[in-house]
Amino acid sequence: MSMNPRIEAVTQRIRERSVATRAAYLALVDGARTRGPNRSHLSCGNLAHVSAACGAADKAALMGSARPNIGIVTAYNDMLSAHEPFETYPALIRETARSVGATAQVAGGVPAMCDGVTQGRVGMELSLFSRDVIAQATGIALSHDAFDAALCLGVCDKIVPGLLIGALAFGHLPVVFAPAGPMPSGLPNKEKAAVRERYAAGQATREELLAAESASYHAPGTCTFYGTANSNQILLEAMGLQLPGTSFVNPGTPLRDAFTRAATMRAAAITALGDDYRPIGRLVDERALVNAIVALLATGGSTNHTIHFVAVARAAGLLVTWEDFDELAACVPLLARIYPNGDADVNRFHAAGGTAFVFRELLDAGLLHDVETIVPGGLRAYARDARLDAGGIGYVDAAPASADDAILRPASAPFEATGGLRLLQGNLGRALVKVSAVKPQHRRVEAPAVVVDDPGRLRELHKQGGLPRDFVAVVRYQGPRANGMPEMHSLMPLLGMLQNQGRQVALVTDGRLSGASGKVPSAIHVTPEADLGGGIALVRDGDIVLVDCEGGVLEARVDAATWSARRPAPNGSPAGLDIGRALFALSRANVGPADEGALSISCGPPRPPTPVGERRTETEYDLGRVAAYAPFEAKDA
């Protein structure tokens, strides 16, 4: 099947837009490769430190340069259910590496915070910036320059994009991602959401709510709804950076251990020491990025990736825009209904055919590029189902039909003709909406604005009876520069309950909602954000606001003269407790806008130096970001 012309056009546009930045990035990748095996240029003192804590067998291997050494970058902690299984991975990886004549060392750990714990708390203001810290921590781990390949152990929200951004800074290294898999299914997500809404309405006790939450989140592994964490896994497979079929195998099973062993063997096999060198900087090109976006759209994945994968692209010297997402969404069909876009969890999705079915359908429809991956056979290898056999993992062709067409459908008969993500634009700014979770009758809301600077204020107004029957909640000063761009999920039970009452409600915010964006139409990631004087800071209580998900409109129905005369409203958010917030003041001061990846760090090739005696002004540097690969860095004193 020939490629869909719109997919080709978007891919070509990214390629042309990124000519200079991509060339500069690949020059760095190739330059690092020409130095030869990493350990060969370490001094004797350097090498002694590398091998000091190893056993005799590994020390002998490390002292030479002919055997690959794999650096493990792990996000293990035992508070986060998705990452608790990683505790045992290093021992299994080291043992497997030895069996194929390689060595493996834990190069470093990265932080892994849980948005489920910080939801609605001050800690959520650190969440987005944790991605950039993880990228830097990955860079620190790999900076020892003693590795020929890397294995990245991570699953959840900001962790995988951070690992990927950090790994791309070492683009000459082959990198394999190894996940831990989802927890077994517990209380169905739809039932959990119903208890949340009853609690918001005062019809359920806290004890009932805690029992429902605990029955849903109950074991090691990723949460089973299709949020950012599980979207990460599908996107990494679509890019060819994980083994085929590895995303949704439960922890603690023989097949999961077999995948970890196979990932180790593959990392050892694709280094520059052998004849199958596959550096990550070459694999992650414009086609791989388009594949990731197409997979996201086809499965109704997390809107967080409209931020994260713009940032990931920049780390590879590629320039991806929200317009690219929007245009791809117009031609990518929705093939999956996974909660919150349906009733099924990721375990049922996997049982219905999972990633192998989705990739086969998208490839056959000309919607995915058949790119080079970490395994032979290109992306076609990912259209096969994994099975445990005597030799480890074997593969069979994906099932010809979905095992449950309420969860998974072919490209010829999708749930919807388009991928369910839309770019909204108007005098309030630019925003994104996840249409796939919103029923058609709720996709256009035109109602008075209820404007708050603190999400908690909306709940107070509800308790006081101060909310109109129909309204658009405008929650501002929640952008990356204002307070780190926290997620607004704490509002969803309230808004969902009001929608159930037959009221027309919508949300407009410069904050985030992520993969759990649900049935309420939500224009999120509004940019420019309120803290930068964006249109969202000009809207006033009672203004009629239109959120038109299908028409792509986000507008305050205020006459032009009145609108232009307005000035941004001051930030009325109450001062929060510190709880680490001050540590990220520099990140907030230097973060770029959401549609440029909300990066608080530089990534990709270094920007051209400012000529001696000149100062780069903020305006010049803003214009330079497209050509110079990075968001605002710390300004000159």
N, C-alpha and C positions, 0 to 999 in steps of 0.2 A: 504494500500500500504506500502510495506517495504521501509525502508530508502535507498536512493541512496548510494551505497558503497563508492563513493568518498566523499560525504558529511559526512558519518560516519567516514571515515579515517581522514579527516581534523579535525573533532571534537575531535577524540581520540588523535590526535597528539597535539592539543592545551591542552587537559586535561593532558597528560603525561608531556608535557613541563612545565606545570604550577603546578605540584604537590606541591612543597614546598611553592610557593608564594600564591597559593590559600588557602592552609591549614592555613598559617599565617594570611591571611585576614579573613577567617571564624572564626578563634579563636578570633579576635578582635570583630567581629559581635556578636558572642555568648557571649563573656564576657560583652559587653554592655547590652545585653538583660537580663542577670541574675540579674542586679541591680534592676529590677522591673520597674513599671511606673515611668517616668522621674520626675514628680513633687513630688513624694513621698520622694525623697532624697534631695529636696531643703530645705535650712534653712528657718526659718520664715521671715528673712529679704529678702532672695532671692525671696520667694513667694510673698511677699508684693510688690516688684518691678514688678514682672510679671503681677500682677492683678491691679496695682494702677490706670491705665487709663481705666479700663473696666467699663461697666455699672453694676448695682447691680446684675442682673441675671447671667451674665458671671462671675462676681467676686465670687459669691457663688459656681459656678461650678468649677472654677479654684482652689479654696481653698481646694477642695477635691481631690481625686486621682482616682476616679472610672469612670470619664467621660473623653473621649479622647479630647485632645487639638491639633488642627491642625495648624502647622506653614506654613504660606504662604510665599513663596519666589518669588518675582515678578520682572520681567524685564520691567515693565511699563515705557514708556516715550511717549510723544505725538508728537515727531519728527519722530519716526520710525513707519511707517504705520502699520506694522505687530503687533506692541505692543501697539498701541494707544487704542485698545479695552479693554485692561486689566485695564483701569482706573476704570471701574465699577465692576470688578470681586470681590474685597474683600468684598464689601457690600453684594453681592449675596451669596458669600461663607459663610459669618458669619450668615446670615439669615437661610441658608440651614442647617448649622451645628447645630444651636439652635433647628431646627425642628426635629433633630434626637438625641437630648440630648448631643450634643457635643459643643465645642467652637472652634473658629478659630481666629488667630491673624496674622497680617502681621509681619513676623519674620525679614524681611529685603528685601532690593532691591539690584539688581545687575545691573551693567552697560550694556547697549545694544547699541552698535554702528552699523551703517548701512554701509555695504560695497558699497552699491549703491551711497552713498554720498562721501565716501573717495576714490572711484575708481580713480586711476591715481593721487592721492594726497599724500602728506607726511603722512597724517593720516592713510593711508593703512599700513604703517610700524608698526602700533600698533595693527592692527586687529587680527593677530593670537595670540598674547600675551593676548589680551582681554579675550580669552577663559580661560586662567589660572587665570586671575584676577577674572573672574566670578566664577570659582571653589572656589577660596579663599573666595570671598564674600558670596557664599552659605554656606561655612563652618562657617563663622562668624555669619550668620543669625541663623544657627541651633545650634551654640555653647552655646546658653542660656540653652539648655538641659531641656526645659520646654514643649517639644512637644512629642506627641505619634505617629504622622504621619506628613507628609509634602505634600503640594500641590505646584508644581513648575509651574510657569506661564512664558512660553517662547516659541519662535517659531524659530527664525532666526539662522544665520550661526554658529557663535561661541557660541551663547547663550545657546542652548540646550546641546551641548557637555559639556560646562562649568558647567551648572546646574547638569548634570548627574555625572560628575566627583566629584563635591562637595557633592552631595547627597550620593554617594557611600562611602564617608568618614564617613558617619553616616548610615552604612549599616544595623544597627538593626532597623531602622525606615522604615515603609511602606511609599512609595513615589508614588504619582500619578501625572502625567504630564497633564496639561490642556492647549491646544493651543487656538488660536483665530480664525484660519481659513484664507483662501485666500480672497483677494478682488474680487468683481465681475469682469468678463472678460471685458477688454477694447480693445484698438487697438491690433490686433493679433501680437504676438511676431515676426512672420516672416516678417510682414510689417514693424515693428519697426526696425528690423535688416537691411532690405533693405534701409531704410532711412539713417541709420548709415553708410552703405557702400557707398551710394551716397554722403553723406557729406564728407567721407574720400577721395572720388575721386574729390571733389570740385564741385559736381553736385547738391548739396542741400545747402540751406542757414542755418545759425544757427537758425533762426526763425522757419524754417520747422522742423529742428531736435528737438527743444524744444517742438514744438507742438506734434510731434510723441511720444516723451518720456512722456509728460504729459498725453496724451491719453492712454498710456499703464499703467503708474503708477498713478492712479487717485482717490483712495479711501482707507479707512481703510482696513487693512488686508495684508496678505502676497502677495508679487509679484507673478504673476500667472505662471511664467515659472518654470521649474523643476530644480531649483538650490539647493543649500545646505539647505536652509530653508525648502522647501517642502520635500526634501529627509529626513530631520530630522523627519518629522511627520510619514512617512512610516516606518522608522527604529524603532521608539519608539513603534509603533503598533506591528511590528514584534517581538519585545522583550516583549510585553505584559505590557508596562508601561503606555499606554494611554488606554482610553476606546475604544472598537471596533467601527470603523466607524467615529471617531471624527476628523480625520485629515483635511478633505476638505469641511467642512460646513462653509458657509460664516458668517462673523461677523454680529451681530445685528439681527439675525433671531431667531424665537422661538426654533428651534432645537439646535442652538448653546447655548442658555441659559439653555436648558434642559441638555445638556452635562455638563455644568459647575456645575449645581446642582447635577447631577449624580456622577461626579468626587468627589465632596465633600462628598456625602453619602458613596461612596466606600472607601475613605480615612478613614472615621470614623469607617467603618465596619471591617477593616483589621489590627487593632492595636493589640498589645499584651494584651490589656485589654479584648479582646473578644476571641472567639473560632475559628477565621479564620485569624490568624496572618500570614502576608505575607511580611516579610522584604525585601527591595530592594536588600540587599547584597546576599540573597539566590536566588532571582529571576534572577539576572544577573549572569548567569553561562556561561560556554563555549558553551552550546547549544543556549542560547539566543543571544550570540555574533555572532555565525554562522548564526542564523536566520536573524539578522540585515544585515550581509554581503550579504546573498542570496537575500534578498528583495532589497537591493541596486543594485545588479547586474541584477536582473530580470526586474527592471524598468529603468535601465540606469541612475541611480542617480549620485550624486555629487562625484567627485574624492576627494574633501576635506575630505571625510570620511575615505579614506585610511590613513589619518593622525589622524583624531579625534578618530576613533574607535580603533586604536592601543592604544591611550592614555586612552580611556574609559576602555578598557580591563585591562590595568595596574592598574587602580584605583580599579578594582575588584580582583586583584591578578592573572590576566590571561595574558598570553604572546601570542599575535597575531602578525603574520609577513605578509609582502607583498606577500611572497610565498603562504600563506594561501588564500589571495585574488585571486591570479593568478590561483591556482588550483581549487578553487570554481568556478571561472569564466568559466573554461573549461567545466563545466557540468551543469551550470545554463542557461536556455534559456532566451532570451530577449522577454518579453511579452508585453512591453509597448513602444509606441512612443509618448513621450511628449517633447515639445520644451525644449532644442535645439536638441533633437534626433528625432523630428518630428514637425508637425505643431500645434498640439493641446496643449492647456494649461491644468493646473491641474483641472479646473472646468469641462472641457470636459472629461478628464480622469475619474473624479468622476462620471459623468453622464453615461459614457460608462460601468461602473461596478466597477471601483475604487479598493480600497484596498481589499474589500471583495472578489471580483472576483480573484484578484492576489493571495491572501492567499489560497483560496480554490484550485486553480490550482496547486500551489506549494505544498500544503499538499497532495493532491491526487497523485502528481507525486513523492512523497517521498523526496522532496527537502527541507522541513522545519521540524524541530523538534516540536512535539506537547508538548510544555512546559507549566509549571504552570505560570499563569499571575496574574494580579491584580483582575481578575474576575473569577468566576467559569467556568468550561468547557474547560480550557486550550486554546491553540491557535485556536482550532476549533471554539471557540466563535467569533473569528475575521473574519471568513469566512461567516459572516452574515451581511445583510444590516440593518442600523438603520432607524427607523421610529418614528415619533412623535405620541404618543397615549395619552389617557386620564391619564394614570399613569406616564407619563414622556417619557421614551424611550423604544420602543419595537424593536424586531429584527425579520427579516424574512430571509429565505435562500437566498444566493446570486443568481443572475440571472444565469440560466444554460448556457447562451451564451452572448458574448460581444454585447453591443448595437451598437458598431462601430468597426469593425475589422481593420480599418485604425489606430486606437489608441490602442486597447487592443485585445490580442489574447490568445487562450488557450495554455497550455503547449504542446499539441499535434500538434500545427501548429504555432510555434512562428515566430517572425520577423527574428530572427537569432538563431542558435542552441546554441550559447554561449553568456555569459552576457556582452560582449563588453568592458571588462577591461583587459589590458595586462600589465605584468611586462616586461620591456625592460632592457637588460643588455649588457654591452660591456665595451670598454676601456674608455668611457665617464662617466661610473658609472651605477647606477641603477635608473630607472625612471618608471613612470606609464603613460599609455596613455588610453584615453577613446575612444575605437574603435567604439562604437555604433553610434556615431554622424558623423563618417567619412565614406564617400562613398568608396566602394572597390577600385576604381581606384586611390584613393589618399592615400592608406594605406602603400605604400612603396615609400619613397622619398630618392633619392641619388643625392646630389647636393653640390656645394661649400658652405662653411660656411661663413656667415656674422656675425662677433662676435662683440657684444656691451656689455658694462657694465651698460648702462643707456637705458631703453626702449625708451625714447624720441629720442635717436640717430637714431633709425631705421626709424622713421618718417622723420627725417631730411635727411637721405640718400635717401629716396624715393623722397622727394621734389627736391633734387639735381640731380636726375636721376642716383644715385650711386648704385642701387641694380641690381644684375644680373637678367636675365630672370627667372631662376630657382635657388633657394637657400634655405639653412636651416639657419634660424635666431637663433643664439646661444646667449641667454640673460642671463648673469651670474652675480655673486655677488648679487643675489636676494634671497639667502637662509635665513633660520631663524637666523643664527649667524651673517650674514653680515648686514642685514637690516630688519629683522622681517618677511621675506618671503611674500611680497605683491603679490597681484594678478596681472596678466598681461593682463587683459581684454581690456585695452586701445589699445592693438595691434591687436585685433581680427578684427575690421572693415577693417584695412589696409590689413592684410594678407588674409582675406576673399575676398576682392575686387580683389587682385592680383590673387588669385586662380580662381575667376570668369573669368579672362582674359585668362585662359588656361595655366597658369604657375604652375609649381610644387613647392610648398612652404611647409615648416614645421617649427615648433618651438621646440627648446630645451632650457629648463631653469631650474634653481634650485629654481625658484619662483613657484607660484601657479596659477591655472586657475579656480578651483572650479567647481560648477555644471553647469555653463554656457559654459563649454568647448564645442566648436562648431565643424564646419566642417573641420577645418584645423588640420592635424595631429600634436599633441602637446605632446612631451615627457616632463613631468612636475615632480616637486619634486625631481629633480636629486640629488642624494646623493652618495658619499660625495659631499657637496656643494663646490663652488669655494673658499670660505673663509677658508675652511679646507684643501685646496690643492687638491681637487678632480679632476678627469680627465677633467671635464668641464673647469677647469682653464688652461689646457694645449693646448686646441684647438686654432688654429690660422686662421685668415682670409684666405680663399681659400682652406683650407683642405676639402677634400671630406668627407661628413658626411652621413651616412646611418641611416635613421629612418625607421625601418621595423616593422610595428605595428603587423602584423600577425606572422612574424617569431620571434618576441621578441628580436630584435637586435637594439642596440644603439651604434654606433661605428664611430670613426674617422678613415678613411682609410689611416692611416699613418704607415709606416714600424716600427717595434718594436724598432729598435735601435734609430731611430730619436725620437720616442715617449718617450722612457726612458731617453733620454738626455735632454728633455725639463724641464723647471722649471715653476711653476705657474706664469701666467701673473699678474702683480699688478692690484689692483682694480682701475679702471679709472673712477668710478662714481663720479660725482660732489658732493661736500658737500651740503647736503640739509639743509633747514631751520629746526630749532629745533622742534617747535610746538609739544612739549610733548615727542619728541624722546628720550631726555636725561633721562627721567623718567624710560625708559625701557632698559637702558644700562646693568643693572645687568641681566635682562632676556636674552638679546642677548649673554652675556658672558657665561651664564650657560645653554643655551638651548641644548637639545639633538638633534640628527639627525631626519630628517623627517620620516624615516622608523621605528623609535622608538617612534613616536607620537609627535615629536618636543615639548616636555614638558620642561618648564622652572621652574617647581615646582616639588616637590616630591609628589607622590600619591601611594596609596596602603599601605601595611604594612611598618613600618619603617625599614630601612636597619639595619643589625646587627652592633652593635657598634664597632668602631675601638679599638683594645686593647690599654690600657694605655701605653703611651710612644711611640706608633707607629703613623706614619702618613700615610694616604692613598694617594698614588700617583694617578695622573690622569689616568695612564694606569690601575692600579689596580681597580680604581673606574669604569672605562669604562667596564672592564670585569665583574665587580660586578653588573652592571646595570641589566643584565638578571636575576641574582639571588637576587638582592636587590631592584627590583621594581621601581627604580627611575632614572631619568636622572642626569646629573651633578648637584650637589648643589654648593653653594658658596665654593670655595676652601679655605683650611686653609690659614691663613695669613702667 
